[in-house]
Amino acid sequence: MDTISKDKRAEILFELYPDLKKAYHFSLQLGAIFHQTKDKGVAFSKLAQWYDRVDNSGILAFGSISRTIQPHYSKLF
């Protein structure tokens, strides 16, 4: 039986791979924007801030996601 908790495994993994931790948090932030933000203007503002953080992170996969969302963002909210 596995005695290491899910949280402890994540902690170990994130210590070894800090970019994975960043990517995980970016995905949580993006989900929160879409699922928790009710006001369209606030959502646009939060999404713009998310784009900036992604662009500054250097994580290329999220840059691709960002470029995919941008042309359609007005229809998403």
C-alpha distances in whole Angstrom, upper triangle without the diagonal:
4,6,9,11,13,16,15,14,18,19,19,20,23,24,24,25,28,29,26,26,30,29,27,29,32,30,29,33,34,33,34,37,37,36,37,40,43,46,47,49,46,44,46,46,42,42,45,43,40,42,43,40,38,41,41,38,38,35,37,35,36,39,39,38,40,43,42,42,45,48,46,45,48,47,44,45
4,6,8,10,13,12,11,14,16,15,16,19,20,20,22,24,26,23,22,26,26,23,25,29,27,26,30,31,30,31,34,35,33,34,38,41,44,44,46,43,41,43,43,39,39,41,39,36,38,39,36,35,38,38,34,35,32,34,32,32,36,36,35,37,40,39,39,42,45,44,43,46,45,41,42
4,6,9,11,10,10,14,15,14,16,19,19,20,22,24,26,23,22,26,26,23,25,29,27,26,30,32,30,31,34,35,33,34,37,40,43,44,46,43,41,43,43,39,39,41,39,36,38,39,36,35,38,37,34,35,32,35,33,33,37,37,36,38,41,40,40,43,46,45,43,46,46,42,43
4,7,8,6,7,10,11,10,12,15,15,16,18,20,22,20,19,22,23,20,22,25,24,23,26,29,27,28,32,32,31,32,35,38,41,42,43,40,38,40,39,36,36,38,36,33,35,36,32,31,34,34,30,31,29,31,30,30,33,34,33,35,38,37,37,40,43,42,40,43,43,39,40
4,5,5,6,9,10,11,12,14,15,17,18,19,21,19,17,21,21,18,19,23,22,20,24,26,24,25,28,29,28,28,31,34,37,38,40,36,34,37,36,33,33,35,33,30,33,34,30,29,33,32,29,30,28,30,28,28,32,32,31,33,36,35,35,38,41,39,38,41,40,36,37
4,5,5,6,9,10,11,12,14,16,16,17,19,16,14,18,18,15,16,20,18,17,20,22,21,22,25,26,24,25,28,31,34,35,36,33,31,34,33,30,29,32,30,27,29,30,27,26,30,29,26,27,25,27,25,25,28,29,27,29,32,32,31,34,37,36,34,37,37,33,33
4,5,5,6,9,10,10,12,14,15,15,17,15,13,16,17,13,14,18,17,16,19,21,20,20,24,25,24,24,27,30,33,34,35,31,30,32,31,27,28,30,28,25,28,28,25,24,28,27,24,26,23,26,24,24,27,28,27,28,32,31,30,33,36,35,33,36,36,32,33
4,5,5,6,9,10,11,13,14,15,17,15,13,17,18,15,16,20,20,19,21,24,23,24,27,28,27,27,30,34,36,37,38,34,33,35,34,30,30,32,30,27,30,30,26,26,29,28,25,26,24,27,26,25,29,30,29,30,33,33,33,35,39,38,36,39,39,35,36
4,5,5,6,9,10,11,12,14,16,13,12,16,16,14,16,19,19,18,21,23,23,24,27,28,27,28,31,34,36,37,38,35,33,34,34,30,30,32,30,27,29,29,26,25,28,27,24,25,22,25,23,24,27,28,27,29,32,31,31,34,37,36,35,38,38,34,35
4,5,5,6,8,10,10,11,13,10,9,12,13,10,12,15,15,15,17,20,19,20,23,24,24,24,27,31,33,33,34,31,29,31,30,26,26,28,26,23,25,26,22,21,24,24,20,22,19,22,20,20,24,25,23,25,28,28,28,30,34,33,31,35,35,31,32
4,5,5,6,9,10,10,13,11,9,12,14,12,13,16,17,16,18,21,21,22,24,26,26,26,28,32,34,35,35,32,30,32,31,27,27,29,26,23,26,26,22,22,25,23,20,22,20,23,22,22,25,26,25,27,30,30,30,32,35,35,33,36,37,33,34
4,5,5,6,9,10,13,11,10,14,15,14,16,19,19,19,21,24,24,25,27,29,29,29,32,35,37,38,38,35,33,34,33,30,30,31,29,26,28,28,24,23,26,25,21,22,20,23,22,23,26,27,27,28,31,32,32,34,37,37,35,39,39,36,36
4,5,5,6,8,10,8,8,12,13,11,14,16,17,17,20,21,22,23,26,27,27,28,30,34,36,36,36,33,31,32,32,28,27,29,27,24,25,26,22,21,23,22,19,19,17,20,19,19,23,24,23,25,28,28,28,31,34,34,32,36,36,33,34
4,5,5,5,8,6,5,9,10,9,11,14,15,15,17,19,20,21,23,25,25,26,28,31,33,33,33,30,28,29,29,25,25,26,23,21,22,22,19,18,21,19,16,17,15,18,17,17,20,22,22,23,26,27,27,29,32,32,30,34,34,31,32
4,6,6,9,9,8,11,13,13,14,17,18,18,20,22,23,24,26,28,28,29,31,34,36,36,36,33,31,32,31,28,27,28,26,23,25,24,20,20,22,21,17,18,17,20,20,20,23,25,25,26,29,30,30,31,35,35,33,37,38,34,35
4,6,9,9,9,12,14,14,16,18,19,20,22,24,25,26,28,30,30,31,33,36,38,38,38,35,33,34,33,29,29,30,27,24,25,25,22,21,23,21,17,18,16,19,19,20,23,24,24,26,28,29,30,32,35,35,34,38,38,35,36
4,6,5,7,9,10,11,13,15,16,17,19,20,22,23,25,27,27,28,30,34,35,35,35,32,30,30,30,26,25,26,24,21,22,22,18,17,19,18,14,14,12,15,15,16,19,20,20,22,25,25,26,28,31,32,31,34,35,32,33
4,5,5,6,9,10,11,12,14,16,17,19,20,21,23,25,26,26,28,31,33,32,32,29,27,28,27,23,23,23,21,18,19,19,15,15,17,15,11,12,11,14,15,15,17,19,20,20,23,24,25,26,30,30,29,32,33,30,31
4,5,5,6,9,10,10,12,14,15,16,18,20,21,23,24,25,26,30,31,30,30,28,25,25,25,22,20,21,19,16,17,16,13,12,14,13,9,9,7,11,11,11,14,16,16,17,20,21,21,23,26,27,26,29,30,27,29
4,5,5,6,9,10,11,12,14,15,17,18,20,22,22,24,25,29,30,30,30,27,25,26,25,22,21,22,20,17,18,18,15,13,16,15,11,12,9,12,11,11,15,16,16,17,20,21,21,23,26,26,25,29,30,26,28
4,5,5,6,9,10,11,12,14,16,17,19,20,21,22,23,27,28,28,29,26,24,25,24,20,20,21,19,16,17,18,14,13,16,15,12,13,11,14,14,13,16,18,17,18,21,22,22,24,27,27,25,29,30,26,27
4,5,5,6,9,10,10,12,14,15,17,19,20,20,21,25,26,26,26,23,21,22,20,17,17,17,15,12,14,14,10,9,12,11,8,10,8,12,12,10,13,15,15,15,18,19,19,21,24,24,23,26,27,24,25
4,5,5,6,9,10,11,12,14,15,17,18,19,21,24,25,25,25,23,20,21,20,17,16,17,15,12,13,14,11,9,12,12,9,10,7,10,9,8,11,13,12,13,16,17,16,18,22,22,20,24,25,22,23
4,5,5,6,9,10,11,13,15,16,17,18,19,23,25,24,25,23,20,21,21,17,16,18,17,13,15,16,13,12,15,16,12,14,11,14,12,11,14,15,14,15,18,18,18,20,23,23,21,25,25,22,23
4,5,5,6,9,10,10,12,14,15,16,17,21,22,22,23,20,18,19,18,14,14,16,14,11,13,14,11,11,14,14,12,14,12,15,14,11,14,16,14,15,18,19,18,20,23,22,20,24,24,21,21
4,5,5,6,9,10,11,13,14,15,16,19,21,20,20,18,15,16,16,12,11,13,11,8,10,11,9,7,11,12,10,12,10,12,11,8,11,13,11,11,15,15,14,16,19,19,17,20,21,18,19
4,5,5,6,9,10,11,12,14,15,19,20,20,21,18,15,17,17,13,12,15,14,10,12,14,12,10,14,15,13,15,12,13,11,9,12,13,10,11,15,14,13,16,19,18,16,20,20,17,18
4,6,5,6,9,10,10,11,13,17,19,19,20,17,15,17,17,13,13,15,14,11,14,16,13,13,16,17,15,17,15,17,15,12,16,17,14,14,18,18,16,18,21,20,18,21,21,17,17
4,5,5,6,9,10,10,11,15,16,16,17,14,12,13,13,9,9,12,10,8,11,13,11,11,14,15,14,17,15,17,15,12,15,16,13,13,17,17,14,16,19,18,16,18,19,16,16
4,5,5,7,9,10,11,14,15,15,16,13,10,12,12,9,8,11,10,7,10,12,11,10,14,16,15,17,15,16,14,10,13,14,10,10,14,13,11,13,16,15,12,15,16,12,13
4,5,5,6,8,10,13,15,15,17,14,11,14,15,11,10,14,14,11,13,16,15,14,17,19,18,20,17,18,16,13,16,16,13,13,16,15,13,15,18,16,14,16,16,12,13
4,5,5,5,7,11,13,14,15,12,10,13,13,10,10,14,13,11,14,16,15,15,19,20,19,21,19,21,19,16,18,19,16,15,19,18,15,17,20,18,15,17,17,14,13
4,6,6,5,9,10,10,11,9,6,9,10,7,7,11,11,9,12,14,14,14,17,19,18,21,19,20,19,15,17,18,14,13,17,16,13,14,17,15,12,14,14,11,10
4,6,6,8,10,10,12,11,7,10,12,10,9,13,14,12,14,17,17,16,19,21,21,23,21,21,19,16,18,18,14,14,17,15,12,14,16,13,11,12,12,8,8
4,6,8,11,12,14,13,10,13,15,12,12,16,16,15,17,20,19,19,22,24,23,25,23,24,22,19,21,21,17,17,20,19,15,18,20,17,14,15,15,11,10
4,6,9,11,13,11,9,13,14,11,12,16,16,14,17,20,19,20,23,24,24,26,24,26,24,20,22,23,20,19,22,21,18,19,22,19,16,17,17,13,11
4,6,8,9,7,6,10,10,9,10,13,14,13,16,18,18,19,22,23,23,26,25,26,24,20,22,23,19,18,21,20,17,17,20,17,14,14,15,12,9
4,6,9,8,7,11,12,12,13,16,17,17,19,21,22,22,25,26,27,29,28,29,27,24,25,25,22,21,23,22,18,19,21,18,15,14,14,12,9
4,6,5,6,9,10,11,12,14,15,16,18,20,21,22,24,26,27,29,28,29,28,24,25,26,22,20,23,22,18,18,20,17,14,13,14,12,9
4,5,5,6,9,10,10,12,14,15,16,19,20,21,22,24,25,28,27,27,26,22,23,23,20,18,20,19,15,15,16,14,10,9,10,9,6
4,5,5,6,9,10,11,13,14,15,17,19,20,21,23,24,27,27,27,26,23,22,24,21,18,20,20,16,15,17,15,12,10,13,12,9
4,5,5,6,8,10,11,12,14,15,17,18,20,21,23,25,25,26,25,21,22,23,20,18,20,20,17,16,18,17,13,13,15,13,10
4,5,5,6,9,10,10,12,14,15,16,18,20,21,23,22,23,22,18,19,20,17,15,17,17,13,13,15,14,10,10,12,10,8
4,6,5,6,9,10,10,12,14,15,16,18,20,22,22,22,21,17,17,18,16,13,15,15,12,11,13,12,8,8,11,10,8
4,5,5,6,9,10,11,13,14,15,17,19,21,21,22,22,18,18,20,17,14,16,18,14,13,16,15,11,12,15,14,12
4,5,5,6,9,10,11,12,14,15,16,19,19,20,19,16,16,18,16,13,16,17,14,13,16,15,12,13,16,13,12
4,5,5,6,9,10,10,12,14,15,17,17,17,17,13,13,15,12,9,12,13,10,9,13,12,9,11,13,11,11
4,5,5,6,9,10,11,12,14,16,17,17,17,14,13,15,13,10,12,14,11,9,13,13,10,12,15,14,13
4,5,5,6,9,10,11,12,15,16,17,17,14,13,16,15,11,14,16,14,13,16,17,14,16,18,16,16
4,5,5,6,9,10,10,13,13,14,14,10,11,13,11,9,12,14,12,12,15,15,13,15,18,15,15
4,6,5,6,9,10,12,12,12,12,9,8,11,10,6,9,11,10,9,13,14,12,15,17,15,16
4,5,5,6,9,11,12,13,14,11,10,13,13,10,12,15,14,12,16,17,15,18,20,19,19
4,6,5,6,9,10,12,13,10,10,14,13,11,14,16,15,14,18,19,17,20,22,20,20
4,5,5,7,7,9,9,6,6,10,10,8,11,13,13,13,16,18,16,19,21,19,20
4,6,6,8,8,10,8,6,10,11,9,10,13,14,13,16,18,17,20,22,21,22
4,6,8,10,13,11,10,13,14,12,14,17,17,16,20,22,20,23,25,24,24
4,5,8,11,9,9,13,13,12,15,17,17,17,21,22,21,24,26,24,25
4,6,9,9,8,11,13,12,14,17,18,18,21,23,22,25,27,25,27
4,6,6,7,9,10,11,13,15,16,17,20,21,21,24,26,23,25
4,5,5,6,9,10,11,13,14,15,18,20,20,23,24,23,25
4,5,5,7,9,10,11,13,15,17,18,18,22,22,20,23
4,5,5,6,8,10,10,12,15,16,15,19,20,18,20
4,5,5,6,9,10,11,13,15,15,18,20,18,20
4,5,5,6,9,10,12,14,14,18,19,17,20
4,5,5,6,9,11,12,12,16,16,14,17
4,5,5,6,9,10,10,14,15,13,15
4,6,5,7,10,10,14,15,14,17
4,6,7,8,9,13,13,12,15
4,6,5,6,9,10,9,12
4,5,5,8,10,10,12
4,6,8,9,10,13
4,6,6,7,10
4,5,5,7
4,6,6
4,6
4
